[in-house]
Amino acid sequence: MSFSYDLLATDGSARAGMLHTAHGDVPTPTFMAVGTAGTVKAMTADAVRATGAKIVLGNTYHLMLRPGAERVAKLGGLHKMMDWPGPILTDSGGFQVMSLAKLRKMDESGVTFRSHIDGTPYHLTPERSTEIQHLLDATITMQLDECTKFPATHQEAAESMRLSTRWAKRSRDAFVRREGYGQFGIVQGSTYQDLRRESADALAALEFEGYAIGGLAVGEGQEMMFEVLDYTTPMLPAHKPRYLMGVGTPDDLLGAVARGVDMFDCVMPTRAGRTARAFTSRGIFNLRNARFQDDTRPLDDNCSCLACTRHTRAYLHHLFRCEEILGPMLLTAHNLTYYQSLMQGARDAILAGNYTEYCDTVRAAWAAGDTDT
Ligand SMILES: [Zn+2]
């Protein structure tokens, strides 16, 4: 099976498609659960599958430090290690080096840094990042890039984007082509349309299997993010998948799908699940709130997850008040199930040609909120 993307339907700029990979098919739009260190936190692999997830994300930075890329390869690769035979996308490590590592120093060759765990020095280059992702057996490899800071002047954004473009070429040259595996380039250029165009054109010439939009959700706000997407997605090849990195809230996802994005990842549903915040069809709840202590209703009566079908809001509230580990487990499962059902609903609506109505209905239910009985 070659790595390919079939565009099945469009509704306005929104797209429904099917991504074919060596490790299985992924219907799009899709949300990728974040499996930072070879595990989606608080979830067994079976629990992740039960949410409807078809593809998960692994973090190169965390895995290169512990247990080490060569060790993962010796253990049979990331799919085997984490019991996830399906597709896995790994990031390049660059973003987390810049946010977590100590004594970072970046130059043309790559990034030198010390581990935030034990101070061990590393040198991450486009070539080494690509090699690490190969050792992990990533279905989708990301190029090493620099996530441009926000705000950035036009000159800063241009210099950063051009460095990422040079790294894209080196990453592409280092990528070992295998049947059903792909590599994505990352469009940078901050909030400048001419720079996004220059980046997109240079990456298209390298013929990546897919294209990510980077440097968004870094503080620019939803309105500006949507504005950048409005002009950036049409710059990308129509018959390749498009991935918006690190986004976002359910509302961000609906808006980005409307603007032609196919793939997302974000720690939000998993992180929120560990801190008692639930994303539901009736908006966001904080399960620590005392108003739930006698509430015998399901968390979300539209949801098929274990938390919603087998337990009450009162029980979930109790678990978080007692800091029982089952609370984060159940709520992570719920939040991921909610994100998957939101994307499944989006896909169905695009295929049926009523995506705008779908978004209106979902947003109206969030706004209506929950009525106390
Ligand atoms: Zn649920």
Residues whose N, C-alpha, C, O or C-beta is under 5 A from the ligand:
A	BS01	ZN	C303 S304 C305 A307 C308 H334
